[in-house]
Amino acid sequence: MAENLKGNEKVFSTRIDKFFVGLERAFNFLKKFFVEVWVPPYEFKEVIRQCYRIGYNSLPLISLTGFIVGIVFTNQSRPSLSEFGATSWLPALISIAVVRAMGPLVTALIAAGKVGSSIGAEIGSMKVTEQIDAMEVSATNPFKFLVVTRVLASTFMIPILVLYTDFLALMGAFLNVNVNEKVSISTFFVQVFDSISFLDISSSMVKSLVFGFTIGIVGCYKGYNSTKGTEGVGKAANSAVVMAMFLIFIEELLSLQITNFFRQL
């Protein structure tokens, strides 16, 4: 009994040690990024190439998802509003929900799955095949070329994808409202823009920047610290997605509290 207790205590202690060691590595990785991002040379071509990969290659999935979200949310909201004879409030309700929460959150979760896993797997495979070591030997800064460029690209592109998702979700909602309530596009979008404020749009964009940074830095961190060959690459890609989604939900909660605080001022 005593030996089992000692064994459990040792396992628990080992896990605690690994947790704090991981926190230290993540902090040092984050600190190194903020140092390297200001130091020349600046890899503008690689940043643009990564922006293309992250943004353009994500458009088909983002387009379909955004459009469907608008239609589904409208269908789900109509019965509740119709009970009170308030279906005319559908455009306002949809615009507030999409701009404040659904657009940024849906886009970030999709990007975490597609972009985060891609970054983690790509850098992880370069790590285990010693390509990163080869870059250091050839006088290339692998951290700046691989990490800084991808984090900047994801930070820049996620807000643009969020605006695109918002537009498609609202178009999907308009199509649904037009078919059922015979509302014209001008009337629909007048109600949409009357119901949202500058604070809604600005908070959505700031939140999207944070989401993009989180997806990029988590994917790069997991890939850059992967080990154990091809098995480590798979774990890096998987853990990048899980950790990015977990942090996105926490950031969404925090941003909601901050936005509500400013809205009450």
C-alpha positions in Angstrom: 0.0 0.0 0.0 2.8 2.4 1.0 4.7 1.5 -2.2 1.7 2.2 -4.4 1.2 5.6 -2.6 4.9 6.5 -3.2 4.6 5.5 -6.8 1.5 7.6 -7.4 3.2 10.6 -5.7 6.2 10.2 -8.0 4.0 10.1 -11.1 2.1 13.1 -9.9 5.3 15.0 -9.2 6.7 14.1 -12.6 3.6 15.4 -14.3 3.8 18.7 -12.4 7.5 19.0 -13.4 6.7 18.4 -17.0 3.9 21.0 -16.9 6.1 23.8 -15.5 8.9 22.8 -17.9 6.5 23.1 -20.8 5.3 26.5 -19.5 8.9 27.7 -19.4 9.6 26.5 -23.0 6.4 28.1 -24.2 7.3 31.4 -22.5 10.8 31.3 -24.0 9.4 30.5 -27.4 7.0 33.4 -27.2 9.7 35.8 -26.0 12.0 34.7 -28.8 9.3 35.4 -31.4 8.8 39.0 -30.1 12.6 39.5 -30.3 13.1 38.0 -33.7 10.1 39.8 -35.3 11.9 43.2 -35.0 15.4 42.0 -36.0 16.4 42.1 -39.7 16.5 40.5 -42.2 12.8 40.6 -42.8 11.4 37.6 -44.8 8.7 39.6 -46.7 8.5 37.1 -49.6 8.0 34.2 -47.3 5.3 36.1 -45.3 3.4 36.8 -48.5 3.8 33.2 -49.6 2.4 32.0 -46.3 -0.4 34.6 -46.5 -1.4 33.0 -49.8 -1.3 29.5 -48.4 -3.3 30.3 -45.3 -5.8 32.7 -46.9 -6.4 31.5 -50.4 -6.2 27.8 -49.7 -8.7 28.2 -46.9 -11.3 30.0 -49.0 -13.3 27.0 -50.2 -13.9 25.5 -46.7 -14.5 29.0 -45.2 -16.9 29.9 -47.9 -19.1 26.8 -47.6 -19.1 26.9 -43.8 -19.9 30.6 -43.6 -22.8 30.4 -46.0 -24.2 27.4 -44.2 -23.9 29.0 -40.8 -26.0 32.0 -41.9 -28.7 29.7 -43.3 -28.8 27.4 -40.3 -28.8 30.1 -37.7 -31.6 31.9 -39.4 -33.7 28.7 -39.5 -33.0 28.0 -35.9 -33.9 31.6 -34.8 -37.1 32.0 -36.8 -39.4 29.7 -34.7 -38.4 31.5 -31.4 -39.1 35.0 -32.9 -42.3 33.9 -34.7 -43.9 33.0 -31.3 -43.7 36.7 -30.4 -44.5 38.0 -33.9 -41.0 39.4 -34.1 -39.6 37.8 -37.3 -38.9 41.3 -38.6 -36.0 41.3 -36.1 -34.2 38.4 -37.8 -31.7 40.6 -39.7 -30.7 42.5 -36.6 -30.4 39.3 -34.5 -28.4 37.5 -37.2 -26.0 40.5 -37.7 -25.3 40.9 -34.0 -24.7 37.1 -33.6 -22.5 36.8 -36.7 -20.4 39.9 -36.2 -19.9 39.7 -32.5 -19.3 35.9 -32.0 -20.1 33.4 -34.7 -18.0 34.8 -37.6 -14.7 35.1 -35.7 -15.2 31.9 -33.7 -16.2 29.7 -36.6 -13.4 31.0 -38.8 -10.8 30.6 -36.0 -11.9 27.0 -35.3 -11.8 26.0 -39.0 -8.4 27.7 -39.4 -7.1 25.9 -36.2 -8.0 22.6 -37.8 -6.7 23.3 -41.2 -3.9 25.8 -40.8 -2.8 24.9 -37.3 -2.4 21.2 -38.2 -0.6 22.0 -41.4 1.9 24.3 -39.7 2.5 21.8 -36.9 3.0 18.9 -39.3 5.2 20.9 -41.7 7.6 22.2 -39.1 7.5 19.0 -37.2 8.6 17.0 -40.2 11.4 19.5 -40.8 12.5 19.1 -37.2 12.6 15.3 -37.1 14.4 15.1 -40.5 17.0 17.6 -39.3 16.2 20.2 -42.0 16.1 22.9 -39.4 19.6 21.9 -38.3 20.7 22.1 -41.9 19.3 25.6 -42.2 21.3 26.7 -39.2 24.5 25.3 -40.8 23.8 27.2 -44.0 23.6 30.5 -42.0 19.8 30.8 -42.3 17.8 31.7 -39.2 15.3 28.9 -39.1 13.2 30.5 -36.4 12.7 33.7 -38.4 12.1 31.9 -41.7 9.8 29.2 -40.4 8.2 30.6 -37.2 8.0 34.4 -37.5 6.7 34.3 -41.1 3.9 31.8 -40.4 2.8 33.5 -37.2 2.7 36.9 -38.9 0.8 35.4 -41.9 -1.8 33.8 -39.7 -2.2 36.9 -37.6 -2.8 39.0 -40.8 -5.0 36.6 -42.7 -7.5 35.5 -40.0 -9.1 38.9 -39.7 -9.5 39.1 -43.5 -11.1 35.6 -43.5 -13.4 36.7 -40.6 -14.7 39.6 -42.7 -15.2 37.2 -45.6 -17.1 34.7 -43.4 -19.3 37.5 -41.9 -20.3 38.6 -45.4 -21.1 35.0 -46.6 -23.0 34.2 -43.4 -25.1 37.4 -43.9 -25.7 36.5 -47.5 -26.9 33.1 -46.5 -29.1 34.6 -43.9 -30.5 37.1 -46.5 -31.3 34.3 -48.9 -33.2 32.5 -46.2 -35.1 35.6 -45.1 -35.8 36.7 -48.6 -37.4 33.3 -49.5 -39.5 33.1 -46.3 -40.3 36.8 -45.4 -39.9 38.4 -48.9 -37.5 41.0 -47.5 -35.4 43.0 -50.1 -31.7 43.1 -49.9 -31.6 46.8 -49.2 -34.1 46.5 -46.3 -32.1 43.5 -45.0 -28.7 45.2 -44.9 -30.2 48.5 -43.6 -31.4 46.6 -40.5 -28.0 44.7 -40.4 -25.9 47.9 -40.2 -28.3 49.7 -37.9 -28.0 47.0 -35.3 -24.2 46.7 -35.1 -21.9 49.4 -33.8 -18.3 50.4 -34.2 -17.4 48.6 -31.0 -18.9 45.3 -32.4 -16.7 45.6 -35.5 -13.5 46.7 -33.8 -13.8 44.1 -31.0 -14.3 41.4 -33.7 -11.2 42.5 -35.6 -9.0 42.7 -32.5 -10.3 39.3 -31.4 -9.5 37.9 -34.8 -6.0 39.2 -34.6 -5.5 37.4 -31.3 -7.1 34.2 -32.7 -4.7 34.3 -35.7 -1.7 34.8 -33.6 -2.7 32.0 -31.3 -3.2 29.5 -34.2 0.2 30.5 -35.7 2.2 30.4 -32.5 0.7 27.2 -31.2 1.2 25.4 -34.5 4.8 26.6 -34.8 5.6 25.8 -31.1 4.3 22.2 -31.3 6.1 21.6 -34.6 9.3 23.2 -33.6 9.5 21.0 -30.4 8.4 17.7 -31.9 10.4 14.6 -31.3 10.3 10.8 -31.9 10.3 10.8 -35.7 7.1 10.4 -37.7 5.1 9.6 -34.6 6.1 13.0 -33.2 4.9 14.8 -36.3 1.4 13.3 -36.0 1.3 14.2 -32.3 2.5 17.8 -33.1 -0.2 18.3 -35.7 -2.9 16.8 -33.4 -1.8 18.7 -30.3 -1.5 22.0 -32.3 -5.2 21.7 -33.2 -6.4 20.8 -29.7 -4.4 23.4 -27.9 -5.3 26.2 -30.4 -9.0 25.4 -30.1 -8.8 25.3 -26.3 -7.0 28.7 -26.2 -9.5 30.2 -28.7 -12.4 29.4 -26.5 -10.6 30.9 -23.5 -9.8 34.0 -25.5 -13.4 34.3 -26.7 -14.6 34.2 -23.1 -12.1 36.9 -22.0 -12.9 39.1 -25.0 -16.6 38.9 -24.3 -16.0 40.1 -20.7 -13.8 43.0 -21.9 -16.2 44.0 -24.6 -19.2 44.0 -22.3 -17.2 46.2 -19.9 -16.6 48.8 -22.6 -20.2 48.5 -23.8 -21.4 49.5 -20.3 -19.3 52.6 -20.1 
